[in-house]
Amino acid sequence: MSASRSETASAAVPDGSGTESAGGGGPEPGGGLLAALLDGMDAALCAFDADGVVTHWNREAERILGWPAEEAVGRHGFAGWAVRAADAEEIHGRLMAVMDAPGRHVHEFALLRKDGSRVLVRTQSAGVRGAGGAPGGVYCAFSEVHAQIDLERSIALSEALSEDGTWGVVLVDVDLRPTVVNSYAARALGTGRATLLGRPFGELIVQGVEELEGALQHVLAEGAPAGPAEMWVTLRTPEGERRRCWRSGFLRLSSPLAEEPVPLGVGWLFQDVTDAKLAEQDADRLRFRSNQLHRASRTAAEYEDPMEAVACHLDFALAGFADHALVDLAAGDRLVRAVATPTGSPGPAAPVAAGGIPVRYPAGHPALQAVDRIGSVRASAGAGAGTGARAEEWAAERQWPPDAAHALCAVLRSRGRTLGVLTFLRGPTRPAFERPDAAYAESVAVRVGVVLDLAGVLGG
């Protein structure tokens, strides 16, 4: 029982001169208010005067034990009705001893219900002073032990979650502002616990804040979703922007004291699963690409024309990887276009007609760099130039289709000789090529190089 309730109860107990019931008004002024206060308490309460006579008995005490105030008030202690005869003397002594002791005292003992069954209760008792400071009686607040333990567990769980754990915990008010943040959540959001309180999520989350706030509003209006949700967000941190994936669960918080459910906010629990999701995506990508290489090799083996086999390899490689593919063969100190995908609209790769077209790549072109290095070269239009005229200018300077914004050039080799360059191109709406992409392009280039070498051996 809280201190405020205890103080209210102690102030309500007379100094032994009366036996007023909590269920009805007494002779003194304000008796109706006193009865209403006692009966509105969540804890059971009884009080004894200096002689051990019950003076107060509220409705929660009646609910727990079944004894109405009319039958409880005026009795001397609990003996003969609310406790077993064998326990009566000990319990009465423990309760009345509190009258001369300072502070509150906690006891546990078994009481009898009116139907004869027993219930284990936990009590908090304190003495009451009468006129002149003399001992005037004792008040006793009690509740069923299992209910008290449930409450303590709830409080312990709340405190444990709000401190630290393997999940982030954020309590959000109805204005979608954080009010409680545990250590895990503060670290995940890249800020201090106190710094985050009361601030809008938009100050910390660059991308994905609309999805998060939409989920919180949905929970406030409709209740918690059936299962956890995964959300990708981009955080603004002192070290720069970070892309993270959070597996989140939501709970609508309502006041237990209101007659109708009143939303207090949302409990948001989340765990950072970025590393696991990236590993899962990498595994899926690797599995798909390995399958594409296998299918391309089996299909290309059925073509009689080696150049059609090259086009087959490119078609399989482009799926989910790039928008365009070009094959430039080495002819002396020049490169000659041999196979290409359509420039205007997506389509399959095909050999270039009329024996190929020489391409005039300027010095420092990524394709020429790949030949010089005998390795892969990645290039992009650059930050802020991924769309619009700047990207088209960048592509035109390199003799590539106008919608190209990212390039990956892999050298074609076989039997220790450089045969040309394989170039993959992506549009401005796609991300730049990364190292795993270069490894995949090199795997395709190895197969294409072998087929081109075969074409040369056969005189194609």
C-alpha positions in Angstrom: 0.0 0.0 0.0 1.4 3.4 -0.9 2.3 6.1 1.7 -0.5 8.4 0.6 -3.1 5.7 1.2 -1.6 4.9 4.6 -1.6 8.5 5.7 -5.3 8.9 4.6 -6.2 5.8 6.5 -4.4 6.8 9.7 -6.0 10.2 9.6 -9.4 8.6 9.4 -9.0 6.5 12.6 -10.4 8.1 15.8 -8.6 7.9 19.0 -10.6 5.1 20.4 -13.8 7.0 21.3 -16.0 5.7 18.5 -16.9 2.8 16.3 -17.7 4.3 12.9 -18.4 2.0 9.9 -16.9 2.9 6.5 -20.2 2.0 5.0 -22.2 4.8 6.5 -21.8 8.3 7.9 -20.8 8.9 11.5 -21.9 11.6 13.9 -18.9 13.8 13.3 -18.9 16.3 10.3 -17.5 14.8 7.2 -18.4 11.3 8.0 -19.8 10.6 4.6 -16.6 11.8 2.9 -14.6 9.6 5.2 -16.7 6.6 4.3 -16.4 7.4 0.6 -12.7 7.7 0.8 -12.2 4.4 2.6 -14.6 2.5 0.4 -12.9 3.9 -2.7 -9.5 2.5 -1.7 -7.9 -0.4 -3.7 -6.6 -2.0 -0.6 -8.5 -3.6 2.3 -8.4 -1.5 5.4 -9.5 -2.0 9.0 -8.7 0.0 12.1 -8.7 -0.8 15.9 -8.9 1.5 18.8 -6.6 1.4 21.8 -8.6 -1.5 23.2 -8.4 -3.6 20.1 -12.0 -3.0 19.0 -12.6 -2.8 15.2 -13.6 0.8 14.3 -13.3 0.8 10.5 -13.9 -1.8 7.8 -14.0 -0.8 4.1 -15.6 -2.6 1.1 -12.3 -4.1 -0.1 -11.9 -5.8 3.3 -15.5 -7.1 2.9 -14.7 -8.4 -0.6 -11.7 -10.3 0.5 -13.1 -11.8 3.7 -16.8 -11.7 3.1 -17.6 -10.0 6.4 -19.7 -6.8 5.9 -18.9 -3.7 7.9 -22.1 -4.2 10.0 -20.7 -7.5 11.3 -17.1 -6.5 11.6 -17.2 -3.1 13.3 -17.4 -3.3 17.1 -15.8 -6.7 17.4 -12.8 -7.1 19.7 -9.9 -8.1 17.5 -10.2 -11.0 15.0 -10.7 -13.7 17.6 -13.7 -15.9 17.1 -14.6 -14.8 13.5 -11.7 -13.7 11.3 -8.9 -16.0 12.5 -8.6 -19.5 13.9 -8.7 -19.7 17.7 -5.1 -21.2 17.7 -3.8 -18.1 15.9 -5.9 -15.4 17.4 -3.6 -14.5 20.4 -0.5 -14.3 18.3 -2.0 -12.2 15.5 -3.7 -9.8 18.0 -0.4 -9.4 19.8 1.5 -8.6 16.6 -1.1 -6.1 15.5 -1.5 -4.2 18.8 2.3 -4.1 19.3 2.5 -1.8 16.4 0.6 0.9 18.3 3.7 1.7 20.4 6.3 1.2 17.7 7.4 3.8 15.1 6.8 3.5 11.4 5.0 0.8 9.4 5.3 -2.9 9.9 4.7 -5.7 7.4 3.2 -9.1 8.5 1.8 -12.1 6.7 -0.8 -14.4 8.3 -3.9 -16.4 7.5 -7.4 -14.9 8.0 -10.7 -16.7 7.8 -13.4 -15.8 5.3 -17.0 -15.8 6.3 -17.5 -19.1 4.5 -14.8 -20.7 6.6 -12.1 -20.8 4.0 -8.6 -19.4 4.7 -6.7 -16.7 2.8 -3.1 -15.6 3.3 -2.8 -11.9 3.5 0.0 -9.4 3.7 -0.6 -6.5 6.0 1.0 -3.1 6.6 0.2 -1.7 10.0 1.0 1.5 11.9 0.0 3.1 15.2 -2.3 6.1 15.5 -1.8 8.8 18.0 -4.7 10.3 19.9 -5.1 13.5 21.8 -1.9 14.7 23.4 0.2 12.1 21.4 -1.0 9.1 23.4 -1.4 5.8 21.5 -5.0 5.8 20.1 -5.2 2.7 18.0 -3.9 0.8 15.0 -4.7 0.9 11.3 -4.1 -2.2 9.1 -4.1 -2.3 5.3 -4.0 -5.7 3.8 -4.3 -7.6 0.5 -4.2 -11.2 -0.6 -0.6 -12.3 -0.9 -0.9 -13.6 -4.5 -2.3 -10.2 -5.6 0.6 -8.4 -3.8 3.1 -10.7 -5.4 1.6 -10.2 -8.8 1.8 -6.4 -8.2 5.4 -6.7 -7.1 6.3 -8.8 -10.1 4.7 -6.3 -12.4 6.7 -3.5 -10.8 9.9 -5.5 -11.0 9.3 -6.3 -14.6 8.7 -2.7 -15.4 11.8 -1.6 -13.6 13.9 -4.3 -15.3 12.7 -3.4 -18.8 13.2 0.3 -18.2 16.8 -0.3 -17.1 18.5 -2.6 -19.5 18.0 -5.8 -21.4 18.3 -7.5 -24.8 15.3 -5.5 -26.1 14.9 -1.8 -26.5 11.9 -0.4 -24.6 10.3 3.0 -25.3 7.1 4.3 -23.8 5.5 6.8 -26.1 2.7 9.2 -25.0 -0.4 10.0 -27.1 1.6 12.8 -28.8 4.1 10.2 -30.0 6.9 11.6 -27.8 9.1 9.2 -25.8 8.5 9.3 -22.1 10.6 6.3 -20.9 13.7 4.9 -22.7 15.8 2.1 -21.5 19.6 1.8 -22.1 19.3 -0.5 -25.1 16.9 1.8 -26.9 19.1 4.8 -26.3 22.1 3.1 -27.7 20.1 1.8 -30.7 18.9 5.4 -31.4 22.3 6.8 -31.0 21.5 9.2 -28.2 21.3 9.5 -24.4 18.3 8.4 -22.5 17.5 11.8 -21.1 18.2 13.5 -24.4 15.5 11.5 -26.2 12.7 12.3 -23.8 10.0 14.5 -25.2 11.7 14.9 -28.6 10.0 13.9 -31.9 11.4 10.8 -33.6 11.9 12.9 -36.7 14.9 14.6 -35.1 16.8 11.2 -35.0 15.3 9.2 -37.8 16.0 10.4 -41.3 14.1 7.8 -43.2 11.4 5.5 -41.9 9.9 7.9 -39.3 6.6 7.9 -41.2 6.3 4.1 -40.9 7.2 4.2 -37.2 4.7 7.0 -36.3 2.0 5.3 -38.5 2.5 2.1 -36.5 2.2 4.0 -33.2 -0.9 5.8 -34.3 -2.5 2.5 -35.4 -1.8 0.9 -32.0 -3.4 3.9 -30.3 -6.5 3.7 -32.4 -6.9 0.0 -33.1 -4.7 -1.9 -30.6 -1.6 -4.0 -30.9 -0.9 -5.8 -34.1 -1.0 -9.6 -34.2 2.8 -10.1 -34.5 6.1 -8.3 -34.6 7.0 -6.1 -37.6 10.4 -5.4 -39.2 11.1 -1.8 -40.1 14.1 -0.4 -41.9 15.1 3.1 -40.8 18.0 5.5 -41.4 19.4 7.1 -38.3 21.1 10.5 -38.0 24.1 10.1 -35.7 27.3 12.1 -35.0 29.2 9.5 -37.1 26.8 10.0 -40.0 23.7 8.2 -41.3 23.2 4.5 -40.4 20.7 2.1 -42.0 19.2 -0.2 -39.4 16.5 -2.9 -39.2 14.4 -3.1 -36.1 12.1 -6.1 -35.2 9.3 -4.3 -33.3 6.3 -5.2 -31.1 3.7 -2.7 -29.9 1.4 -2.6 -26.9 -1.4 -0.1 -26.2 -1.2 1.2 -22.7 -4.5 2.0 -20.9 -5.2 3.3 -17.5 -6.4 0.6 -15.0 -8.2 3.3 -12.9 -10.6 4.5 -15.6 -14.1 3.1 -16.0 -13.5 2.9 -19.8 -10.1 2.2 -21.4 -8.2 5.5 -21.8 -5.0 5.2 -23.8 -2.0 6.4 -22.0 0.3 5.8 -24.9 2.2 2.9 -26.6 4.8 0.5 -25.3 7.3 0.0 -28.2 9.7 -3.0 -27.8 12.3 -3.6 -30.5 15.5 -5.4 -31.2 18.2 -4.5 -33.7 18.3 -7.3 -36.2 20.3 -5.5 -38.9 23.3 -7.9 -38.9 21.0 -10.9 -39.1 18.9 -9.4 -41.9 21.9 -8.4 -43.9 23.4 -11.8 -43.5 20.1 -13.3 -44.6 19.9 -11.0 -47.6 23.5 -11.8 -48.6 22.8 -15.6 -48.3 19.6 -15.2 -50.5 21.5 -13.1 -53.1 24.4 -15.6 -53.2 22.0 -18.5 -53.6 20.1 -16.8 -56.4 23.3 -15.8 -58.3 24.8 -19.2 -58.0 21.6 -20.7 -59.4 21.7 -18.2 -62.2 25.3 -19.1 -63.1 24.3 -22.8 -63.1 21.3 -22.3 -65.3 23.2 -20.0 -67.7 26.0 -22.6 -68.2 23.5 -25.4 -68.9 21.5 -23.3 -71.3 24.5 -21.8 -73.1 25.9 -25.3 -73.7 23.0 -25.9 -76.1 23.8 -23.0 -78.5 25.9 -23.8 -81.6 26.9 -20.2 -82.1 29.3 -19.1 -79.4 28.1 -15.4 -79.6 24.6 -16.5 -78.9 26.0 -18.4 -75.9 27.6 -15.2 -74.7 24.3 -13.4 -75.0 22.6 -16.2 -73.0 25.1 -15.7 -70.2 24.4 -12.0 -70.1 20.6 -12.4 -70.0 20.8 -14.7 -67.0 23.3 -12.4 -65.3 21.2 -9.3 -65.7 18.3 -10.6 -63.7 18.1 -8.6 -60.5 21.7 -7.4 -61.0 21.9 -4.7 -63.7 20.0 -2.9 -66.5 22.5 -3.1 -69.4 25.4 -5.3 -70.4 28.1 -4.7 -73.0 30.9 -6.9 -74.3 33.8 -5.1 -76.0 36.5 -7.3 -77.6 40.1 -6.4 -77.8 41.3 -5.7 -81.4 44.8 -4.5 -81.2 44.9 -1.3 -79.1 41.1 -0.7 -79.5 37.9 -2.2 -78.2 35.2 -3.3 -80.5 31.6 -3.6 -79.4 30.5 -7.3 -80.0 27.4 -7.9 -77.8 25.0 -5.4 -76.2 21.5 -5.0 -74.7 19.1 -2.5 -76.4 19.7 1.2 -75.5 16.2 2.6 -75.6 14.2 -0.1 -73.7 15.0 -3.3 -71.8 15.6 -6.3 -73.9 17.8 -9.4 -74.3 21.5 -9.1 -75.2 22.3 -9.8 -78.8 25.5 -9.8 -81.0 26.1 -6.5 -82.8 25.5 -6.7 -86.5 28.1 -6.0 -89.2 31.0 -7.4 -87.3 31.0 -5.0 -84.4 31.5 -1.3 -83.9 34.7 0.2 -82.6 34.2 2.3 -79.5 36.2 5.4 -78.9 36.7 5.4 -75.1 38.6 8.4 -73.8 41.7 8.0 -71.7 41.0 6.9 -68.2 37.7 5.2 -69.2 36.7 2.4 -66.7 36.8 -0.2 -69.4 40.4 0.7 -70.3 41.3 0.8 -66.6 40.0 -2.8 -66.3 42.2 -3.9 -69.2 45.2 -2.2 -67.7 44.7 -3.6 -64.2 43.4 -7.0 -65.3 40.7 -6.6 -62.7 37.3 -5.1 -62.0 36.6 -1.4 -61.9 33.5 0.3 -60.4 32.4 3.8 -61.3 29.3 6.0 -60.5 28.0 9.4 -61.6 28.7 10.7 -58.1 26.7 12.2 -55.2 24.0 14.5 -56.4 24.4 13.4 -60.0 22.4 10.2 -60.0 19.5 11.7 -61.9 18.9 14.4 -64.5 21.2 16.1 -67.0 24.4 15.6 -65.1 24.0 11.8 -65.1 23.2 11.8 -68.8 26.3 13.9 -69.5 28.4 11.5 -67.4 27.1 8.5 -69.4 27.5 10.2 -72.8 31.1 11.0 -72.0 31.8 7.3 -71.5 29.9 6.1 -74.6 27.2 4.4 -72.5 23.4 4.5 -72.6 21.9 7.8 -71.3 20.1 6.1 -68.4 23.4 4.7 -66.9 24.5 6.0 -63.5 26.6 3.2 -62.1 29.1 0.9 -64.0 31.1 -2.2 -63.3 33.7 -3.3 -65.7 35.3 -6.8 -65.5 38.1 -8.0 -67.8 37.6 -11.0 -70.1 40.5 -13.4 -70.0 41.2 -16.9 -71.1 44.5 -18.9 -71.4 46.4 -16.0 -69.9 45.2 -13.5 -72.5 43.0 -10.5 -72.3 40.1 -10.9 -74.7 38.1 -7.7 -73.8 35.8 -6.1 -71.2 32.4 -7.0 -69.9 30.5 -3.9 -68.6 27.3 -4.0 -66.4 25.3 -0.7 -66.1 22.7 0.3 -63.6 20.2 3.2 -63.8 20.0 6.1 -61.3 17.2 4.6 -59.2 19.4 1.6 -58.3 22.4 1.6 -55.8 26.0 1.6 -56.9 27.9 -1.6 -57.4 29.7 -3.0 -54.4 32.4 -5.6 -53.8 30.1 -8.6 -53.8 28.7 -7.4 -57.1 32.2 -7.3 -58.5 32.8 -10.9 -57.5 29.7 -11.9 -59.3 30.6 -10.0 -62.4 34.0 -11.6 -62.4 32.3 -15.1 -62.3 30.2 -14.2 -65.3 33.3 -12.8 -67.1 35.2 -16.1 -66.6 32.4 -18.0 -68.4 32.0 -15.4 -71.1 35.8 -15.3 -71.6 35.9 -19.1 -72.1 33.1 -19.0 -74.7 34.8 -16.1 -76.6 38.1 -17.9 -76.6 36.2 -20.9 -78.0 34.7 -18.7 -80.7 38.2 -17.5 -81.6 39.5 -21.1 -81.8 36.7 -22.0 -84.1 37.3 -19.0 -86.3 34.1 -17.1 -85.3 
